[in-house]
């Protein structure tokens, strides 16, 4: 009896998790490409008018049979109203309206806090940028780094050499891909690829900028650069030294230009989420508002263009002989016509623009409704406590979530930094006091009456005034 030898098992691959060469570090994974669709919308509404004009064919398309010169004129008159960006700034301001509190070794509270990135950014300024990025794209990243070894044998020597941890902001758009440890609850990050710009000197005063990708794994890193960029920089075609290419790299369009190790046993990348859906995957929390903001930009551009055209009425001359020469039209001239001929201007009725104006106002109302109303406009008029409380329930739940996430991830970044220098990390605390419920005159009068009647004592009276931001807190008073 004979048996058929089984051939290789064939499977139908229904999808791929990456697009591009599977061995190229410049390949972006599918998850990143999917997120970039929303990131492009958020980038447009945060960059504003210049970005939208530059990319007008995507955000303000050419109409059928529209003259291109007229189209460019329409684009150059378009102005973007930054509703989304203003909302992001307001939310960031509420979460970080009080300074971040650090408790611990003076190394952190007096030195590191004043310069966390090596570029003189203090902790509050740095956290503000991180939070704005997170609210924009749904995530932001801190890469905790430390200078290469220099022979120092003690922490004091390292301080003298200005060797200290520093934090690098990683734009989500520069995230190329990652790998997770599938045997550890799908959670541990074992590889991440980050796009960078390498700026190298060129001649006496010039410089060249190259695209490169940094591949980071626990305890080690590698840097890859496009091969044509290396050849351009070093002119390897004539045999000059740019380092020998790896064996078998002739068919590759990239080359490893740097590698090294670091002391941590994990990847020092800390991600701050505001719309997490999976590990390193998120959705911008204000994406729906961004789409409305773009629709508002398009309708407003149409209205501005229409008003420009309509502001120039058209002269109509019935029975006019277009062969007649030396015709002058001005306030200093009159025009004689044959009996029965008419001369008049034609202009649209103002009601023709009412529909566009109404649609623009409707879009503004939708953005105010979908946005967090208490972030766009604080109320400093008398209203009941229940009304204020109900109006801020959704706001506080969102801001509390974002605030706790930022606090936890800043703590993690400090923990990683502490591993580099061997000092106990500080404790990070962010205030949860998001409400700006300032006491108004009638509130203070009522409280004074309660104090006079001894319904509340002196300490309670002061606490209420501090909470209502009439008096400064004890910590604020000391700092002043």
C-alpha positions in Angstrom: 0.0 0.0 0.0 1.3 3.4 -0.9 0.7 6.6 0.9 0.7 10.1 -0.4 3.4 12.3 1.0 1.7 15.4 2.5 2.8 18.7 1.1 3.3 21.9 2.9 0.2 23.2 4.7 -1.2 26.2 2.9 -3.2 28.9 4.7 -5.1 31.8 3.3 -3.7 35.0 4.9 -6.6 37.4 5.3 -4.6 40.3 6.5 -1.2 41.6 7.5 -0.2 43.6 10.5 2.4 45.6 8.6 2.8 47.4 5.3 6.2 47.3 3.7 9.3 45.1 3.9 8.9 42.8 6.9 12.7 43.1 7.7 12.9 46.8 7.2 13.0 48.9 10.4 11.2 51.7 8.4 8.1 49.6 8.0 5.0 50.9 9.8 2.7 48.4 11.4 -1.0 48.3 10.5 -2.1 49.6 13.9 0.1 52.7 13.4 -1.3 53.3 9.9 -4.8 53.0 11.2 -4.2 55.5 14.0 -2.5 57.9 11.5 -5.8 58.5 9.8 -7.2 60.1 12.9 -3.9 61.8 13.7 -3.9 63.6 10.4 -7.3 65.1 11.2 -6.1 66.2 14.6 -2.9 67.6 13.2 -4.9 69.7 10.7 -7.1 71.2 13.4 -4.2 71.9 15.7 -1.8 73.3 13.2 -4.4 75.7 11.9 -4.8 77.9 8.8 -1.3 77.6 7.3 -1.4 73.8 7.4 -4.8 73.7 5.9 -3.9 76.0 3.1 -0.7 74.1 2.4 -2.8 70.8 2.2 -5.9 72.5 0.7 -6.5 69.7 -1.9 -7.2 67.3 1.0 -9.2 69.6 3.2 -10.7 72.2 0.8 -11.1 70.3 -2.5 -11.2 71.8 -6.0 -14.8 72.0 -7.2 -15.8 70.5 -10.5 -14.9 72.8 -13.4 -13.5 75.4 -11.0 -10.8 77.6 -12.4 -7.5 76.8 -10.6 -6.6 80.5 -10.1 -10.0 81.2 -8.6 -9.5 78.1 -6.4 -6.2 79.4 -5.1 -7.9 82.8 -4.4 -10.6 80.9 -2.4 -8.0 78.9 -0.5 -5.9 82.0 0.4 -9.0 83.8 1.8 -10.0 80.8 4.0 -9.4 81.1 7.7 -9.6 78.4 10.3 -11.3 78.9 13.6 -9.4 76.9 16.3 -12.3 75.5 18.4 -10.6 72.1 18.9 -7.2 73.6 19.9 -8.9 76.0 22.3 -10.7 73.1 23.9 -7.5 71.1 24.3 -5.7 74.1 25.9 -8.6 74.7 28.2 -8.7 71.1 29.4 -4.9 71.1 29.9 -5.2 74.3 31.9 -7.8 72.8 34.2 -5.9 69.6 34.9 -2.6 71.5 35.5 -3.9 74.8 36.9 -2.0 74.0 40.1 1.7 73.1 40.2 2.6 69.4 40.3 3.8 68.4 43.8 7.0 66.4 44.3 8.0 64.9 47.6 11.3 63.2 48.1 15.1 63.7 47.7 16.3 67.2 46.9 17.9 65.8 43.8 14.4 65.5 42.3 12.6 68.4 44.0 15.3 71.1 43.6 17.4 70.1 40.6 15.8 67.6 38.3 12.3 69.2 38.5 13.7 72.5 37.1 15.1 70.7 33.9 13.6 67.4 33.1 14.6 67.2 29.4 18.1 68.8 29.4 16.7 71.8 27.6 15.6 73.8 30.6 12.0 72.7 30.6 10.6 72.4 34.2 8.3 69.6 35.2 5.0 71.7 34.9 5.9 73.0 31.4 6.9 69.5 30.2 3.8 67.9 31.7 1.6 70.5 29.9 3.1 69.6 26.5 2.7 65.9 27.2 -1.0 66.4 28.2 -1.8 68.5 25.2 -0.2 65.9 22.9 -2.2 63.1 24.6 -5.5 65.0 24.3 -4.7 65.7 20.7 -3.7 62.2 19.5 -5.0 60.0 22.3 -1.4 59.2 23.5 2.0 60.8 24.1 5.3 59.3 25.1 8.3 59.8 27.3 11.6 58.1 26.5 13.7 58.1 29.6 17.4 58.2 28.6 20.8 58.6 30.3 24.1 59.7 28.8 26.6 57.1 27.8 29.2 56.0 30.4 32.1 58.4 30.9 34.3 56.8 33.5 32.7 58.4 36.6 32.9 56.2 39.7 30.4 58.0 41.9 27.1 60.0 41.7 29.0 63.1 42.7 31.4 62.8 39.7 28.5 62.2 37.4 26.9 65.4 38.7 30.1 67.3 38.1 30.1 66.0 34.5 26.5 67.0 34.2 25.5 63.4 33.6 21.9 62.9 34.6 18.7 61.3 33.4 16.7 63.2 30.9 13.3 62.8 29.3 12.7 62.8 25.5 9.3 63.6 24.1 8.3 61.2 21.4 5.6 62.4 19.0 3.0 59.7 18.3 3.5 60.3 14.5 7.1 59.0 14.9 6.0 55.7 16.3 6.7 53.1 13.6 5.8 49.8 15.4 6.3 47.6 18.4 6.2 44.1 19.7 4.7 42.7 22.9 5.6 39.7 24.9 2.7 37.4 24.0 3.6 35.1 26.9 3.3 37.8 29.6 -0.4 38.8 29.4 0.2 40.6 26.1 1.6 43.5 28.1 5.4 43.6 28.3 7.0 45.7 25.6 10.0 43.9 24.1 10.6 46.1 21.0 9.7 49.5 19.8 10.7 51.5 16.7 10.9 55.3 16.8 11.5 57.6 13.9 14.1 60.4 14.4 15.7 63.2 12.6 19.5 63.2 12.7 21.1 66.6 12.2 24.8 66.3 11.2 27.3 69.1 10.4 27.9 69.8 6.7 30.9 71.9 5.9 31.8 74.9 8.0 28.4 76.2 8.7 25.8 74.0 7.0 24.0 70.9 8.2 22.2 67.9 6.8 19.1 66.3 8.2 18.6 62.5 7.8 15.7 60.2 8.6 16.6 57.3 10.9 14.8 54.7 13.0 15.9 53.8 16.6 15.0 50.2 17.5 14.9 49.8 21.3 14.8 46.4 23.1 15.3 45.6 26.8 18.9 46.6 27.6 20.0 47.5 24.0 19.3 49.7 21.0 20.1 50.0 17.3 19.9 52.9 14.9 19.2 52.4 11.2 19.5 55.0 8.4 18.6 54.9 4.7 21.5 53.6 2.6 21.2 56.4 0.0 21.5 59.0 2.7 24.7 57.4 4.0 26.1 57.2 0.5 25.2 60.9 0.0 26.9 61.9 3.2 30.1 59.9 2.9 30.2 59.2 -0.9 30.8 55.5 -0.4 30.6 54.9 -4.1 34.2 56.1 -4.4 35.5 53.8 -1.6 35.5 56.4 1.1 34.8 55.1 4.6 31.3 55.1 5.9 31.7 51.8 7.6 31.5 48.6 5.7 28.0 47.4 4.8 26.8 44.2 6.3 27.1 41.0 4.4 24.2 40.5 2.1 23.1 44.1 2.6 23.5 45.0 -1.1 19.8 44.5 -1.6 18.7 46.4 1.5 17.9 50.1 1.4 19.0 50.7 5.0 22.1 50.2 7.2 22.8 50.0 10.9 24.8 53.0 11.9 24.9 52.7 15.7 24.2 50.3 18.4 24.7 50.1 22.2 23.3 49.0 25.5 21.8 50.5 28.7 21.5 49.3 32.2 17.7 48.9 32.4 16.1 45.5 31.9 13.0 47.0 30.2 12.3 49.5 27.5 12.1 53.0 29.1 9.2 54.2 27.1 6.3 55.6 29.1 2.9 56.2 27.3 0.3 58.7 28.6 -3.1 57.8 27.2 -6.3 59.8 26.9 -8.2 57.4 24.7 -6.6 54.0 25.1 -8.1 51.0 23.2 -5.1 48.6 23.5 -1.4 48.6 24.3 0.1 51.6 22.4 -3.2 51.9 20.5 -5.6 54.8 21.1 -8.2 57.0 19.6 -8.1 60.8 19.8 -10.8 61.7 22.4 -11.8 64.9 20.5 -11.8 63.4 17.0 -15.6 63.9 16.5 -15.2 67.6 17.4 -12.3 67.9 15.0 -14.4 66.6 12.1 -17.0 69.3 12.9 -14.3 71.9 13.1 -13.1 71.0 9.6 -16.7 71.1 8.3 -17.0 74.6 9.9 -13.8 75.6 8.1 -15.1 74.4 4.8 -18.5 76.2 5.2 -16.8 79.3 6.4 -14.4 79.3 3.4 -17.4 79.0 1.1 -19.2 81.9 2.7 -16.1 84.1 2.7 -15.6 83.4 -1.0 -19.3 83.9 -1.8 -19.3 87.3 0.0 -16.2 88.3 -1.9 -17.8 87.5 -5.2 -21.2 89.0 -4.3 -19.6 92.3 -3.1 -18.7 93.1 -6.7 -22.0 93.6 -8.6 -22.2 92.9 -12.3 -23.0 95.7 -14.8 -25.7 94.7 -17.3 -26.2 96.8 -20.5 -29.2 95.8 -22.6 -28.7 96.6 -26.3 -25.1 97.5 -25.9 -23.0 97.2 -29.0 -19.8 95.5 -27.9 -18.0 97.0 -30.9 -18.2 100.5 -29.5 -14.9 101.8 -28.3 -13.8 104.4 -25.8 -16.4 103.4 -23.2 -15.7 104.8 -19.7 -17.5 103.7 -16.6 -16.9 105.9 -13.5 -18.6 108.3 -11.1 -17.4 111.1 -13.4 -19.2 109.7 -16.4 -22.8 109.3 -17.6 -24.0 106.8 -20.2 -26.5 107.6 -23.0 -28.5 104.7 -24.5 -30.9 104.2 -27.3 -34.6 104.4 -26.3 -35.7 101.0 -24.8 -32.2 100.0 -23.7 -31.4 99.6 -20.0 -28.3 99.8 -17.9 -28.3 98.4 -14.4 -26.3 96.4 -11.8 -27.1 92.9 -10.7 -26.3 91.6 -7.2 -27.5 88.7 -5.1 -30.0 89.3 -2.3 -28.5 89.2 1.1 -30.9 86.4 2.0 -28.9 84.1 -0.3 -26.3 83.7 2.4 -28.6 83.1 5.3 -28.5 79.3 4.7 -24.7 79.2 4.9 -24.7 81.4 8.0 -27.3 79.3 9.7 -25.3 76.1 8.9 -22.1 77.7 10.3 -23.9 78.6 13.5 -25.3 75.1 13.8 -21.8 73.6 13.5 -20.6 75.9 16.3 -23.5 74.8 18.5 -22.7 71.2 17.8 -19.1 71.7 18.8 -20.1 73.4 22.0 -22.5 70.6 22.8 -20.1 67.8 22.0 -17.2 69.6 23.6 -17.1 70.0 27.4 -19.2 73.1 27.9 -17.6 73.9 31.2 -14.2 74.0 29.6 -15.2 76.4 26.9 -16.8 78.9 29.2 -16.8 79.1 33.0 -19.8 80.6 34.8 -19.2 83.3 37.3 -22.9 84.1 37.9 -25.1 82.9 40.6 -26.5 79.4 40.0 -27.5 76.6 42.3 -25.0 74.2 43.6 -26.9 71.2 42.1 -26.9 72.9 38.7 -23.1 73.4 38.8 -22.6 69.9 40.1 -24.6 68.2 37.3 -23.0 70.4 34.7 -19.6 69.2 35.7 -20.2 65.5 36.3 -19.0 64.5 32.8 -16.2 67.1 32.8 -14.7 65.8 36.1 -14.9 62.2 35.2 -12.9 62.8 32.0 -10.4 65.2 33.6 -10.0 62.9 36.6 -9.2 60.0 34.3 -6.7 62.0 32.4 -5.2 63.5 35.6 -4.7 60.1 37.2 -3.2 58.7 34.0 -0.7 61.6 33.8 0.2 61.3 37.5 0.8 57.5 37.2 2.9 57.8 34.1 5.0 60.7 35.5 5.6 58.5 38.5 6.8 55.7 36.3 9.1 58.0 34.4 10.6 59.1 37.8 10.9 55.5 38.8 12.9 54.7 35.7 15.1 57.8 36.1 15.7 56.7 39.7 17.0 53.3 38.5 19.7 55.1 36.5 21.0 57.1 39.4 20.3 54.8 42.3 18.2 57.4 44.3 14.8 56.7 45.8 12.2 58.2 43.4 10.0 61.1 44.5 6.2 60.9 45.0 4.2 62.7 42.3 0.9 64.3 43.1 -1.4 66.2 40.7 -4.3 68.2 42.2 -7.8 66.9 41.4 -9.4 70.3 42.0 -10.7 70.9 38.5 -13.7 73.1 39.3 -13.2 76.9 39.2 -16.1 77.6 41.5 -15.2 81.1 42.6 -17.3 82.6 45.3 -19.2 85.6 44.2 -20.3 88.6 46.4 -23.6 87.2 47.6 -21.9 83.9 48.5 -19.3 85.6 50.7 -22.1 87.7 52.3 -24.0 84.6 53.2 -21.0 82.9 54.6 -20.1 85.9 56.7 -23.6 85.8 58.2 -23.2 82.1 59.1 -19.8 82.9 60.7 -21.3 85.8 62.7 -24.1 83.5 63.9 -21.4 80.9 64.8 -22.9 78.3 62.5 -19.4 77.8 61.1 -16.2 78.4 62.9 -13.1 80.3 61.8 -11.3 77.3 60.3 -14.4 76.2 58.3 -14.8 79.8 57.1 -11.2 79.9 55.9 -11.4 76.5 54.2 -14.5 77.6 52.2 -12.8 80.8 51.2 -9.7 78.9 50.1 -11.8 76.4 48.1 -13.7 79.3 46.5 -10.3 80.9 45.6 -10.9 84.0 47.6 -7.9 83.3 49.8 -4.7 81.4 48.8 -4.0 78.0 50.2 -1.3 77.5 52.8 1.2 76.0 50.2 0.5 78.9 47.8 1.0 81.4 50.6 4.4 79.9 51.5 5.6 79.8 47.9 4.8 83.5 47.6 
